[in-house]
Amino acid sequence: MPHVIQNIFILLALALFAASVYMLLGRIIRDHHAESLSIVPVRWLTKIFVCGDIALFVVQGTGGGVMVTGNSMKTGENFILEGLFIQIIIYGLFAITTATFHTRINRFPTEASLDARSTWKSTMVMMYGISALIMIRSTFRVIEYIMGSNGYPLRNEWTLYVFDAVLMFGVVVLFAWKFPSGIVPEKARNLDTVDGSIEM
């Protein structure tokens, strides 16, 4: 049971990383007034992908619950595998959305995107790096569960460190390297403006 609980927490942690990236894209689009360049309406962008994250949370959590209660280990593994496939599909769609927006804003730049102080280009590079790490990790997890408890990944601990721990550490490093502190929600910008006016 402790092993199952530990594994579920490791699996679910990725959804939180992904949610941070989903929110970041929406803020980049809004910050650069490029709503018309997104293939998904910006007001729905984060909601759609985060809802997908919640769905895989539920599916994988259900699988973990089934495994912990001991009702059926195989059924629990199937739930988790379905959650991993959902994760890959959702993140794949997000990657397409991101790449399409990037192509469009390069072709039809907005005034804000041409500002020399803008860091959107380096932030997009950071997002691509994180996306690649997440996709590699998710694919490894799918292979791990398909091969089962007797498969090579589960019988050799080094695979977990290399294809999970190291990759997720890489995600943290990339976020720390290019943390998008300059990209803030519109409400926060408006609040700063109001505060500045009051101080004056």
N, C-alpha and C positions, 0 to 999 in steps of 0.2 A: 504493500500500500504506500509507504513513503516514497518509493521509486516512482509510482504512478503520479502522485501529487506533485512531486518535484518536476516531472516531465511536462505535466499540464501547465504549470507556472512558466516554464521555459518556453513552451509553445505559444502561450497567450501573450507573453511579453512583446512579441514582434508586432502584434496588432497596435500597441501603443506607439511604437516607433512609426508605423505606417500612418497612423492618424495625424501625427505631427507633420509629416510630409504633405498629407492631403490639405491640411489647413494652410501650409506655407504657400502652395501654388495659388490658392484663392487670394491670399494676401498680396502676392506678387502682381497678379492680374489687376486687382483693385488699385494697388499703390501706383501702378503705371497707366491707369485709365485705359486698359486694353480689354475691357469686357467684351467688345464686339469680336475679338480675335479668338475667343474660347469656343470650342465646339460644344461645351456643356455650359448652360447658363450659370454665371458665377454664383448667384444666390443659392443654386442647388448643388454646386460642385462639391463642396466639403460635405454637405448633408448626405449626398448619394454614396460617396465612398466611405464615410464614417458609418453609415447604416450597414453597408456591406461588411465592415469590420465588426460591427455588433452581431451580425448574423453568424459570422465565423466564430466569434466569441461563444455564442450560444451553442453552436454545433459542436465545437471542440470541448466546451465545458460539459455538455451532455455526454460526450464520449468519455471524458474523464470520470464523470459521475458513475456511468455504467461500469467502468473498469474498477473503480474504487469499491463499489458495492459488491463486486464479484458476480454480478448477474451473468455477464457474458463478456469475456475479454475480447473475443473476436468482434462482437458487435460494437464495443467501445472503440476498438482500433479502426473499424470502418467509419464511424462517426468522425473520428479525428482525421482520417484520410480525406473524407469529403470536405471537411473544413479547410484542409491544406490546399485542395484543388480550388475551392472557392477563393482562397487567399491569392493563389497564382492568377486566377482569372481576373479578380478585382484589380490586382496590382498591374496586370498586363494592360487592362483598359485604362488605368490611370497613366501608365507610361505612354500610351498612344495619345491620350489627351494632352499630356505635358509636351511631348515632342511636336504635336500639331501646333500648339500655342507658340512654342519656341520658333518653329519655322515661320509662322505667320507674323510674329512680332519682328523677326529679322527682315522680313519682306516689306512689312508695313509698320515701321517703327512709330511709336507715339512720341510726343514731345518729352514726356517724363522718362521714357526709356533711353532717350539720347542724352540725357543729363549726365555729365562726366562724373558726378558724385554718386550716381546710381550703382548699386552692387548686384543688380539682378542677374547679370551674366555669370558671375562667379557663383552666385547662389544656385543657378540652374545647373552648373557643373557639379556642385555639391549634391544636388538632388539626384542627378543621373548616377553619381557614384553610390549613393545610398540605395537607390533603386536596384542597381546591379547586385549589391551585396544581399539585399532582401530576397531578390529572385533566386540567387544561388542557394541561399539558406533554405528557402521554401522548397526548391527542387530537391535538395538533399534530404529534407524531412519526408517528402513524398516517397523517394526511393527507399529510405529507411523503413517506413511503415509498410511499403509494398513487399519488401524482402522479409519482413517479420522478425520475430524474436531470435530466429536462428540465422538471420542474414549477417553479412559481414559488418555493416555499420554498427549494429547493436552488440556484436561480439568483440568489437575493437573500439576502446574508449577514445583513442586519438581522433577518430572521425568526428566525434561530438565537439572536441576542442577546436579542430581545424575548420569544420564546416558550420559551426554554430557560434561558439564563444568568440573565436577570432573575428568572424564576420560581424557579429553584433558589436564587438569592441570597435571595429572599424567604423560602424555607423556612428557611434558616440564620438569618435575622433573627428570624423568629417563634420558633424554638427558643431563641435567645439572649434574646429578650424575656420569655418565660415558661418558662424552663428548669425542668423539674419536679424540682428538687433535693430537695424535701421528700418525694417519692415514691420510696421505696427498696424493694428486694426484701425479703421477709419474713426470709430468712436473715440479711441484713445488720442488720435491726432486732434480731433475736434475739442476734446477735453483740455489738451495742452494749449490749444489756441485760446480757449476761454480763460484758462488760468493766466496765460500771458497777458491777456487784455485786462484782467482784474488787477494784476500786479502793476501794470502801467498806470 
